[in-house]
Amino acid sequence: MQDKISMGMNRTGLKTSPLLADELLEQLDLQADAPAPAIDADALRRAYREDAEPVGSVPPPTSIKGMFGAAVEALGGHRMHVLLDKLGERAAYERSGVRIYEAMLRKLDGAEDLPPGLTEAALREIRDDEASHFALLCDAIERLGGDSTTQTPCADITGVQALGLVQVMNDPRTTTAQALETLLAVERIDTASWELLVSLMDGFGQEELANEFSRAHVRELEHEERVRGWFTAAIHQRALGDSKAKAG
């Protein structure tokens, strides 16, 4: 697949048709001077917020050990359901990450002028890390007495957030560089989220899980650095004609 970005008949800018642009701006001025609509949009949105139900709920622990642990944490002011919600969120995101890297592998098929280091083997390595992190999170949820098959509220939200990333990766029109920029967004969210989980595990006194999550965080930082290098090299190749661009 060759880079599809080129000079062409893009007619979205105002300067492509100055006369019609002036007419459009005049209409905007007229609308700005028009009386305010009878419906107060802000008040309507506020009413919707006040009446809205929560996105979902976190189920209680599914084992005696889990219920006991939650009760002990509650005595210390800790809310186990908040931790389980964030673990469910990360598990959902890592599952989406596997799908996104699978899409990137498909996009690599037939691609030309790839940046240095961007290979099928390198992508599969990161894809496998995402899968192993998903398994780690599911195991952590079970060890804390939760149900790893539950879609928690934050898991629901992150699924919606990731939907756009998945759509961009599967769009046949997107270039390698655009796909790499999407992967970089994925990894930036990943590294910040794993850092948060490590601090939560420390706060809950889960030293073993904190250590395991720290190792996952280190791997995610490595992913981010590799993807950033590939993306930078791809843009340099495209913009500067630098065939010797090196991935960081």
QUIZIUR-V463864 format. One record per helix or strand. SS is the DSSP state (h for helix, s for strand). FROM is the first residue (numbers start at 1). TO is the last residue. If there is no record, write none. Layout:
SS_FROM_TO ; SS_FROM_TO
This chain:
h_14_16 ; h_18_33 ; h_41_51 ; h_64_75 ; h_80_108 ; h_120_143 ; h_153_170 ; h_176_203 ; h_207_240
